[in-house]
Amino acid sequence: MFKPLELAIGLRYTRAKRRTHFISFISLASMLGIALGVVALITTISVMNGFEKELRARILGMVSHATIAGAGEALRDWPKAVAIAERDPRVLGAAPYVERESLLSGYNNIGALLRGVDPALEPKVSEIGEVMQAGSLDDLKPGAFGIVLGIELAQYLGADVGDAVTVLVPESRSTPMGIVPQMKRFTVVGVFKAGMQEYDLQLAVIHLADAQKLLRMGEGVSGVRLKLDDMDTAWQVARDLADKMGEFYRVRDWSRDHANFFRAIKMEKSVMFVILSLIVAVAAFNLVSSLIMLVTDKQSDIAILRTLGMTPRSVMGVFVVQGSIIGVVGIVLGLIGGVLLTTNLHLVVAGLERLLGFEVMPSDIYYITGVPTDMRGDDILTIAIVAFVLCMVATIYPAWRASRTDPATALRYE
C-alpha cells in the first residue's frame, strides 16, 4: 500500500529500537504525561460539571425559570397572564405568587422570605411538593393560615408540624393604639428540605389567599412564575410573553437572579481547565527533549536521506509525524482512562473512603453527598484538540532542527 515517504519513515522510526534506551524512556514518559494530563482534565471538568448541574437542579427546583411582574406593586390581571403563558408551547407551567420579606417568631426570631402560592398550580413551576419532609403542600388551605417551613428554618424557630409561629410583615395598620405592624399567627402544616441553605433557612410558604389578605393586596399578586421546556431561553420567552400582554411588565429570569453564582462557577471551571492544561504542556516539553535527542541520534540517517534527494521540508515532516504519533497515542490513552475513571468515580471514591476510614463529603456537613459527575462530549473534544495542538507545537522546533542538518557535517566522521 502506498504511503507518503514522511509517514513511512516516521512510522519506522517510531517502531524501531533506539540506540539509546534513555530516548525511549523519555518518549514513554512524554506519552504517559500527556495521558495523565488528559485524564486529569476530563475527570476534573466532569466533576465540576456535575456540581454545577446538581446545584442548578436544586436552585431551579425551588425557583421559576422566569417571572413576569406588574409595573406597579401588584399584578391585578394575573389570570390573563397565566392564560397567555399557557398558550405558548415553550411554557410547561405558569402559576401566580406573592412574595414579601417577613420576620418569623417562634422560639427564636429570624427574617425569611414569605411566599404565597396556589397549591394546585405550584407543582407546575417548582418541586417543593416533592421535597416535603413532613406534611403536604395540599395542607395549605385558604383562610386556615397554615405555613410550610424549610427544615433549617423550622429547627431554628423550634417549630414542628402543629406548632404556631408568628409572621410579621412590613405593612402597617391603624388601630386605637396607633399604627402597628401587620402580624398573624400561622400553624405549621409542613416542612420541606430543598438541600440549599438559601431555601431551607430562608423560605416560608403560605397559601396565596392568605398572603393576599395578610398583605392587603386584594386580588393582586406579585407576579406569575413560569417553567419552560428550555431554561436557557428563559429571558427571551418572558420578554415575548410580556409583549403579548400589551402593557408594561417587569421580566426576570433565573440566570439574572443567580448570575454571580453561575458566573463564578464558569470562571472557576475555565481557570481549572487552564491550570490542568499545564500538565499536558509539561508533557509536551518532554516531547521536545525526546525529539531533539532523537534528531541527534539520527544525524547520519538524516544526512543519507538528504543526499538521496529528500528535501528539508520532508525531513521536517518525518519528525512531525513521529511527534504526532507519540502525542496521539498519549491522548487516546488519556481519553480512554479519563472516561473510565469518570464513569467509575463513585466506586473509586467509595473505595478510598473504606480504605482511609472517612467520608469525602459527609451528609451532616455538605448538602451534596458523594462526587457528582457530568461528562460532556464537547468538553472531551475540546480537551483532545487542546492536547493535540500542544503536541503539534512541541514537534515544530525539533523537526525544524532536523531539517537544518548539513549532510557533509553529519557524515564527516562516518
N, C-alpha and C positions, 0 to 999 in steps of 0.2 A: 504494500500500500504506500502511495506517495506521501511523503511528509516534507514540509518545509525544512530546509537544511538547519536553520537555527533551532527549530523544535526538536529535530532528531538528535543533534549534538547535545542540546540542553538536557534532554531526557537521558542520554547516555551518561553524561557527567553526573546526573542525579543518582543513577543506579550503580555507577562504578565505585569500586572500593578506593578509599583515599590512601594516598601515600602516608599522610599524617593523620592518625586517628583523632587527633585533637580537633581537626577541622570538622570531622563527622560529629564529634561531641557538641561543638558549638552550633552546628546546623540543627541537631536534635534539640538542643536547649532552646534555640530560637523557635522551632516548631512548637515545642511544649509551652513556651512562654506565650506565644500567640494564642494557643488553645486555651490556656489558663485565663488570659485576659478576656477572651470571648465568653467563656463560661461565667466569669465574674460579672461581666456586663449584662448578659441575658438574665442571670439569676437576680441580680440587684434591681434591674429595671422592672422585672416582672413582679418582684416583691413590692416595690414602690407603687406599681400599677394596682396591685392587689389591695394595698392600704387605701389608695385613692378611691378605688371602686367601692370598698366597704364603707368608707366614710361618706361618700356621696350617696350611697344607698340609704344609710341611716339618716342623713340630713334630709334627703328628698322624701323619705318615708314619713316625715313629720311636717314638712312644709310643702307648699304647692309649687308647681313648675313656674307658674306666673300668676299675678294678681292684677285685677282691674278695680280701681277705686274711683269714687267720685271726686270732682274738683273741690267740693266743699267738705264739711265734716262728715257727712253721711251720704251713702248711695241709696236714694229712695226707690228708684225703678230697677232694683236688682232682679226681680223675676224676668224682666225683659232682657237683662244682660245674660242671665243663665240660659234663656231660650235661644238667644242669638249664638252663644258659645256652643251649645249642644248641637246646633245645626252644622257646625264646622266639622268636617271629617277628621281634622287633625286633633280635635279635642276629645279626650276619653271621658272626662267628667268635669262638672262645674258645681260649685257649692258656695253659698254666702257665708260670711263670717263677720264677727265683731271682735276687735282686739283693743285692749287698753292696759296700760301699766297699772298695777294694783299693789296693795300691801295686804299680805295674809297674816292672820294672827291665830296662833294655837298655843302650844307650849312655848314656842318662840315666835318672833316676828321676822318676816322676810319679804322682800319685794319679789314679785313674779309677774309674768305676762299672763293676763286673763284673756282667754279666747272663748267666744261664744260660737257654737256650731250647731248645725242641724244634724242630729244623729242619723237620720235617714239618708242624708246626702253626703255626709263627711267621708264614708268609706270610698266614695268615688274619687277623692282627691288626696287622701292620706291613708296611712297604715296604722293609725293609732288604735283602731279596734283589734288589730292583730297582735299588739304588744301589751295587751292588758294582763296584769298580774293578779288582779282581784276585781271582781265586779265586771260590768259591761258598759259599753258606751250607750247602749239602749236604756240603761237605768236613768239616764238624764231625761227627766220629764218636765214639760213646760209648767211653770208655777210651783214645782216641788223644790226648787232651789238646791239641786244636787250639784256636786262638783267632783271632777276626776283630777287627781293629782299625780305628778311624776313621783317615782318611787323615792328619790332622794329628798324631794320637797316634802313628801308625807313624813319621812323619817325625821326631818328637821323640825317639822311642826309637831311631831309626836302624835300624828293623827292616823287612824286606821279607818276601814270601812265602817260606817255608822257613827263616827265621831263628827263633831261640829267644828268648823273653822269660820272665823270672821273675815270677810273681804271688805277692804276699804279702797275706794276708787277716787281719783282726783275730780270729783264732782261735788258741788255744794248744794244744800237746800236750806230754805229759810224755815225757822221754827220759832216758837215763842221765846226760846232760849238764845235766839240769834242764828247766824249762819253756821251750820255744822257740816262736816264732810259726809258724803254718802257712804253708808256701810250696810252690810247684810250678813246674816249668819247662814252658812251653807252646810249641808250634810254631805260628808264624803261618801260617794257611791261606787268609787272605783279607783284603782291605782295602776299606772302603766309604767313600763320600762322600755325606753327607746334605745338605751345604750349610748346616749350622748348627754353629757352633763348639762349642756345648753338647754335641753328639754326636760331631763329628769329632775333638775333642781329649779328650773325657772319657768315652767309652764303649768298652768291650771286651766281645765276645760269645763265650761258650763253650757247649759242649753242656750240656743240663740235667743229664744223669747225671754229668758231670764236676764241675759246680758242687755237686751234692748230695754227692758224695764229698769234694770239697775242703773243704766247709763242715760235713761230718759231719751232714747233715740226714736221712740215711736215704732214705725215700720221700717226705718232705715237700718242699713248695715255699713260696716267699714268698707266692704268690697266683696268681690267674687274671686274665689280661688279656682285655678284651672289645673287639670292634669292632662298632659299631652302625650301623643304617641312618640314624639321625638323631642326630648327635653332640650336638645341643642338649638332648636328653632323657637324656643320659648318667647324671646323678645319679639321676633317678627310676628308670630301668631297673636300675641297680646296686642301689638300695635294694629294689626289688621282688624281684630275684633273691636277695638276701641273706635276705629274709624267707622265701622259699620253702625255703631250705636248713635252716631250723629251728633254727639256732644263732646265736651272736653273731659277727658278722663286721665287719671294718673296710672301709669303702667309700670310694673316692676316684674323682674323675673328672678329665678333662683340664683343665677350667676352673679347678679348685681348685689343681692343680699349677702352672698358669701364670696365676693370677688377676691378679697385679700387672702382668704384661706386657700382657695384653689390656686391662686396665682403663686402663693408661697410653695405649695406642693409642686407645681410645674417648674418653678425655678430650682427647687431642691433636686428634682429629677434631672434637669439639664446639667446642674453642677456635678452631680454624681456621675453622669454619663461622661463628662469631660475628664473628671479625675480618674475614673476607671479605664478610660481610653489610654491613659498614660502607661498602663500595664502593657497594652499592645504596642505602644510606641517604644518602650524599653526592649521588648522582644524584637522589634524591627531594627533597633540599633545592634542587637546581637546578630541579626541577619546581615547587616552591613559588614561587621567584622568577619563573619563567616565567609562572605563572598569575596572580601578583599584577600583573605588568606588563601581562598581557592584560586583566585586570579594569580596570586604569586606562585602557587603550586603548579599552575597550568601554563606558566610562561612559555615553555618550549612548545607545548601543543598549540598555543595561540599563534606563535611565530610560524610554525609549519603551516597552519591554516591560512595565514596571511600570505605566505609565499606561494600557496596553491591558488591564490586569487580571491580569497574571502575578503570582503570589504570591511572596514571598521564598523560600519553600521550593522553588518551581520554578526560580527564578533560581539558587539554590544547586545544584540538580540539573544545570543546564546545564554548569556548570564542573566538577562532579564527573565528568560524562560525558566532558568533554574531557580532564581529567587522567587518567582511567582509560584512555582510548584511547591516549594517549601511553605510559602505563605498560605496557599490554597489548602494544602493538607492540614496545616495548623488550624485554619478557620473551620474546615469541615469537622475536624475532631472537636473543636470548641463548640460548634453548633450542636453536634450530637450530645456532647457532655452537658451543655447548658440546658437543652430541652429535657434530657433525662433527669438532671438534678432539680430543675424547677418543677417538673411533673411529680417527683417523689420527695419534694422538700419537706412535706409534713411528716413523712416517715423518718427522714434524716433528723429533723428537729426532735421527734419523739424518741428516737434512739439516743440522741445526745442528752435529753432530759433524764432518761433512765440511767445513762452512764454516769452523768455528773451529779445526779440527785437533786435537781432543782428545775423549776418551770421557767421557760424563757419569758413568757408573758402571763403571769398569774392573773386569774379572773378577778381576784379581790383588789387588784391594783389597776389593771387595764380594762377598758371597755371591750377591746377586741382581743380575744384569746387565740392562740395559735399564730401562724405566719401565713396570711392570705397571699395568693399569687394570682396574677392575671397576665398570661403570656400572650403577646400580640404579634401577629405576623409582620406588621410594618416596623416594629421595633427590632425584630430579628433581622429583617432585611437591611435596615439602617446600620446595625452593628456589623453585619457581614461586609457591607460596602465600605464602611469606615476602616475596618481592619484590612481589607484588600487594598484600599488606596494607600494606607500607611506602608504596607508591604511593598507595593509597587514603587513608592517614593524611595524606600530603603535600597532598592536594587539599582537606582539610577547612577549613583556615584561609582560603585564597584564595576558596573557594566561599562561606564564611560572610561574608567581607568584601564579596563581590559582592552577596549578599542584603541587606546593610545599606545599599546605595546609596540615597540620597534623590533621587527624580526631580526635585524642584524645584531642588535644588542643582546636579545634573548638567546640567540643561537651561537654567540661568540665562543662560549666555553663548552658547547655540546659536542 
